[in-house]
Amino acid sequence: MSINAFSALSDGTRREIVRLVAKRGALSSTDISQNFQMSAPAISQHLKILREAKVLTMKKDAQRRIYSVDNTGMNEIQTWLSETMDLWNNRLDRLEKYLNKIKTSKHGKK
């Protein structure tokens, strides 16, 4: 089963993990775990989901696993946000034109 970035980030803990890594840069799984009140295996499961969704990337450094932000999953989110913002901006622009047209036609009738 493939998970996308949105599904991965639907969980508050995973959003906080991503925020932590984005803010501090590459962190080991131990460093990440120390910021949460849950077991290391629970954090590992969250990290696995974030990795599978390509929101975080992991590299091994001897016995440590180092996590950093993966642009693949983040680009998926950015693309969706841009498309959605464009859609709403276009709708609002059309609404503004319509309201201006109504306003102009009311002023012209007086």
KOLROKOL-676580 format. One line per field, with one value per residue: residue in three letters; x negated, y negated, z negated of N, C-alpha, C in turn. Coordinates in Angstrom, 2 decimals. Example, Ala and Ser with C-alpha at 12.3 -4.5 7.8 and 13.67 -1.06 7.14 Angstrom:
type [ALA SER]
n_x [-13.19 -12.85]
n_y [5.69 2.25]
n_z [-7.80 -7.08]
ca_x [-12.30 -13.67]
ca_y [4.50 1.06]
ca_z [-7.80 -7.14]
c_x [-13.20 -12.90]
c_y [3.30 -0.03]
c_z [-7.80 -7.87]
//
This chain:
type [MET SER ILE ASN ALA PHE SER ALA LEU SER ASP GLY THR ARG ARG GLU ILE VAL ARG LEU VAL ALA LYS ARG GLY ALA LEU SER SER THR ASP ILE SER GLN ASN PHE GLN MET SER ALA PRO ALA ILE SER GLN HIS LEU LYS ILE LEU ARG GLU ALA LYS VAL LEU THR MET LYS LYS ASP ALA GLN ARG ARG ILE TYR SER VAL ASP ASN THR GLY MET ASN GLU ILE GLN THR TRP LEU SER GLU THR MET ASP LEU TRP ASN ASN ARG LEU ASP ARG LEU GLU LYS TYR LEU ASN LYS ILE LYS THR SER LYS HIS GLY LYS LYS]
n_x [-0.84 -0.61 -1.35 -0.39 -1.70 0.19 1.84 -0.03 -0.62 1.71 1.82 1.26 -1.10 -2.95 -3.00 -4.20 -6.68 -7.76 -7.81 -9.67 -12.03 -12.26 -12.73 -15.05 -16.86 -18.70 -18.13 -18.75 -16.99 -16.83 -17.24 -14.90 -12.94 -13.33 -11.90 -9.27 -6.52 -6.33 -6.84 -9.96 -9.62 -7.05 -7.53 -9.31 -7.57 -5.99 -8.00 -8.62 -6.27 -6.32 -8.63 -7.93 -5.99 -7.49 -8.05 -9.91 -13.36 -15.74 -18.98 -21.60 -24.00 -26.54 -25.45 -23.34 -20.26 -19.56 -17.38 -15.88 -14.19 -12.32 -12.15 -10.48 -7.92 -7.16 -7.02 -4.80 -2.76 -3.13 -2.58 0.14 1.20 0.56 2.03 4.63 4.79 4.55 6.92 8.86 8.14 8.72 11.49 12.25 11.39 13.16 15.56 15.12 15.03 17.67 19.11 18.18 19.25 22.00 22.12 21.33 23.40 25.59 24.92 24.99 27.69 28.87]
n_y [1.18 -2.12 -5.22 -8.62 -11.99 -13.67 -11.89 -10.86 -13.14 -13.60 -12.92 -14.32 -13.98 -13.16 -15.45 -17.20 -15.97 -16.35 -19.13 -19.60 -18.41 -19.94 -22.43 -22.12 -20.78 -17.92 -15.08 -12.52 -9.43 -9.01 -11.61 -12.76 -11.21 -11.99 -14.32 -13.77 -12.40 -9.53 -6.05 -4.83 -2.83 -3.57 -6.11 -5.33 -3.96 -6.09 -7.51 -5.68 -5.71 -8.37 -8.28 -6.39 -7.87 -9.71 -12.10 -12.44 -11.66 -9.04 -8.31 -6.04 -6.21 -4.75 -3.19 -4.84 -6.35 -8.85 -11.49 -13.61 -16.32 -15.37 -16.43 -15.40 -14.46 -16.82 -18.55 -17.53 -18.37 -21.15 -21.61 -20.90 -22.82 -25.21 -24.87 -24.81 -27.33 -28.93 -28.21 -29.25 -31.95 -32.64 -32.23 -34.15 -36.45 -36.44 -36.79 -39.34 -40.87 -40.49 -41.66 -44.30 -44.89 -44.80 -46.87 -49.03 -49.03 -49.68 -52.25 -53.53 -53.58 -55.48]
n_z [0.00 0.91 -0.50 -0.53 -0.77 -1.99 -3.41 -5.17 -6.64 -7.96 -10.53 -13.70 -15.27 -13.36 -11.76 -13.57 -13.87 -11.30 -11.24 -13.27 -12.17 -9.86 -10.97 -12.57 -10.98 -9.69 -11.68 -14.11 -14.71 -17.43 -18.47 -17.50 -18.83 -21.49 -21.72 -22.11 -23.95 -23.84 -23.06 -21.69 -19.66 -18.72 -17.67 -15.68 -13.99 -13.06 -11.71 -9.72 -8.17 -7.30 -5.78 -3.80 -2.51 -1.32 -2.60 -4.54 -4.39 -4.86 -6.00 -6.65 -9.18 -10.32 -13.14 -13.43 -12.38 -10.22 -9.71 -7.31 -5.59 -2.79 0.41 2.37 1.42 0.18 2.34 3.61 1.92 2.08 4.80 4.91 3.14 4.53 6.91 5.86 4.65 6.95 8.26 6.44 6.42 9.08 9.07 7.18 8.50 10.69 9.30 8.22 10.59 11.46 9.33 9.57 12.04 11.49 9.63 11.24 13.13 11.50 10.67 13.10 13.70 12.09]
ca_x [0.00 -1.38 -0.75 -0.85 -2.13 1.34 2.23 -1.07 -0.56 3.02 1.59 0.61 -2.46 -3.80 -3.20 -5.18 -7.99 -8.24 -8.11 -10.92 -13.13 -12.39 -13.27 -16.40 -17.73 -18.80 -18.15 -18.71 -15.72 -16.92 -16.99 -13.47 -12.19 -13.46 -10.99 -7.90 -6.18 -5.88 -7.95 -10.80 -8.98 -5.94 -8.15 -9.85 -6.45 -5.68 -9.09 -8.46 -5.17 -6.81 -9.61 -7.19 -5.26 -8.53 -8.05 -11.24 -14.32 -16.60 -20.26 -22.27 -25.33 -26.94 -24.25 -22.30 -19.43 -19.44 -16.21 -15.80 -13.01 -12.40 -11.42 -9.51 -6.61 -6.84 -6.62 -3.42 -1.92 -3.27 -1.85 1.57 1.53 0.50 3.19 5.84 4.76 4.85 8.35 9.63 7.84 9.49 12.90 12.42 11.26 14.43 16.55 14.84 15.48 19.13 19.57 17.91 20.23 23.27 21.95 21.29 24.73 26.47 24.55 25.38 29.15 29.31]
ca_y [0.00 -3.35 -6.33 -9.90 -12.97 -14.16 -10.85 -10.81 -14.34 -13.71 -12.66 -15.45 -13.64 -13.17 -16.85 -17.76 -15.40 -17.04 -20.51 -19.52 -18.14 -21.11 -23.55 -21.85 -20.11 -16.47 -14.59 -11.07 -8.97 -9.24 -13.04 -13.00 -10.55 -12.73 -15.45 -13.28 -11.58 -8.21 -5.09 -4.86 -2.07 -4.34 -7.14 -4.62 -3.68 -7.37 -7.80 -4.76 -6.22 -9.60 -7.86 -5.76 -8.93 -10.59 -13.38 -12.43 -10.71 -8.51 -7.71 -5.37 -6.70 -3.70 -2.62 -5.87 -6.67 -10.31 -11.88 -14.99 -16.55 -14.87 -17.38 -14.71 -14.56 -18.22 -19.13 -17.09 -19.27 -22.49 -21.63 -20.92 -24.14 -26.20 -24.67 -25.20 -28.79 -29.47 -28.00 -30.21 -33.30 -32.82 -32.37 -35.45 -37.47 -36.47 -37.39 -40.77 -41.45 -40.48 -42.69 -45.61 -45.07 -45.14 -48.20 -49.99 -49.11 -50.39 -53.68 -54.03 -53.72 -56.60]
ca_z [0.00 1.01 -1.24 0.00 -1.76 -2.73 -4.36 -6.21 -7.49 -8.60 -11.96 -14.37 -15.68 -12.17 -11.38 -14.51 -13.53 -10.09 -11.65 -14.04 -11.25 -8.97 -11.77 -13.10 -10.02 -9.82 -13.07 -14.29 -15.26 -18.88 -18.69 -17.26 -19.90 -22.74 -21.71 -22.20 -25.10 -23.39 -22.97 -20.49 -18.58 -18.18 -16.82 -14.51 -13.09 -12.42 -10.78 -8.60 -7.34 -6.66 -4.77 -2.70 -1.81 -0.77 -3.30 -5.14 -3.83 -5.92 -5.60 -7.77 -9.53 -11.26 -13.77 -13.54 -11.21 -10.16 -8.93 -6.81 -4.77 -1.41 1.26 3.23 0.78 -0.08 3.63 3.85 1.14 2.66 6.07 4.60 2.58 5.61 7.80 5.12 4.52 8.28 8.47 5.64 6.90 10.31 8.68 6.53 9.55 11.43 8.41 8.16 11.86 11.45 8.38 10.18 13.12 10.84 9.04 12.35 13.74 10.55 10.71 14.41 13.76 11.25]
c_x [-0.89 -0.63 -1.27 -1.16 -0.97 1.80 1.23 -0.95 0.81 2.92 0.78 -0.82 -3.40 -4.03 -4.25 -6.58 -8.57 -8.62 -9.45 -12.12 -13.35 -13.05 -14.73 -17.36 -17.77 -18.95 -18.14 -17.34 -15.69 -16.64 -15.51 -12.65 -12.21 -12.52 -9.53 -7.72 -5.57 -7.10 -8.72 -10.19 -7.80 -6.46 -8.70 -8.75 -6.04 -6.75 -9.01 -7.39 -5.62 -7.83 -8.92 -6.44 -6.21 -8.44 -9.38 -12.09 -15.23 -17.90 -20.89 -23.66 -25.81 -25.66 -23.09 -21.53 -19.16 -18.30 -16.31 -14.56 -13.28 -11.54 -10.37 -8.10 -6.20 -6.42 -5.20 -2.44 -1.95 -2.50 -0.35 2.00 1.54 1.70 4.48 5.91 5.09 6.35 9.16 9.35 8.62 10.97 13.15 12.28 12.55 15.53 16.36 15.31 17.01 19.68 19.32 18.89 21.58 23.22 22.01 22.68 25.72 26.19 24.98 26.88 29.66 29.42]
c_y [-1.25 -4.47 -7.63 -10.87 -13.47 -13.15 -10.79 -11.97 -14.55 -13.49 -13.81 -15.17 -13.69 -14.60 -17.50 -17.23 -16.14 -18.47 -20.55 -19.34 -19.34 -22.27 -23.33 -21.25 -18.61 -16.06 -13.07 -10.69 -9.15 -10.69 -13.37 -12.45 -11.34 -13.93 -15.06 -12.39 -10.26 -7.32 -5.25 -4.02 -2.82 -5.44 -6.50 -4.31 -4.95 -7.72 -6.92 -5.28 -7.48 -9.30 -7.26 -6.79 -9.93 -12.01 -13.55 -11.41 -10.25 -7.98 -7.12 -5.95 -5.80 -3.09 -3.61 -5.99 -8.17 -10.67 -13.34 -15.09 -16.07 -15.78 -16.70 -14.85 -15.99 -18.93 -18.74 -18.03 -20.68 -22.62 -21.71 -22.28 -25.22 -26.09 -25.12 -26.71 -29.45 -29.36 -29.06 -31.64 -33.60 -33.01 -33.74 -36.60 -37.58 -37.11 -38.90 -41.47 -41.54 -41.56 -44.09 -45.91 -45.47 -46.57 -49.27 -50.15 -49.82 -51.88 -54.30 -54.28 -54.91 -57.86]
c_z [0.00 0.28 -0.66 -1.13 -2.61 -3.77 -5.52 -7.17 -8.13 -10.11 -12.58 -14.80 -14.48 -11.67 -12.29 -14.23 -12.32 -10.43 -12.39 -13.11 -10.32 -9.71 -12.15 -12.09 -10.30 -11.28 -13.09 -14.85 -16.78 -19.21 -18.51 -18.41 -21.20 -22.83 -21.88 -23.41 -24.63 -23.21 -21.66 -19.37 -17.94 -17.25 -15.56 -13.50 -12.35 -11.37 -9.53 -7.64 -6.60 -5.57 -3.56 -1.86 -1.16 -1.33 -4.03 -4.40 -4.97 -5.31 -6.85 -7.93 -10.67 -11.83 -13.84 -12.23 -11.27 -9.21 -8.52 -5.92 -3.35 -0.54 2.14 2.66 0.52 1.21 3.99 3.14 1.74 3.96 5.83 4.05 3.66 6.53 7.13 4.95 5.86 8.57 7.72 6.06 8.18 9.99 8.04 7.53 10.35 10.59 8.33 9.45 11.91 10.53 8.91 11.30 12.55 10.29 10.13 12.95 12.82 10.58 12.03 14.51 12.97 12.01]
//
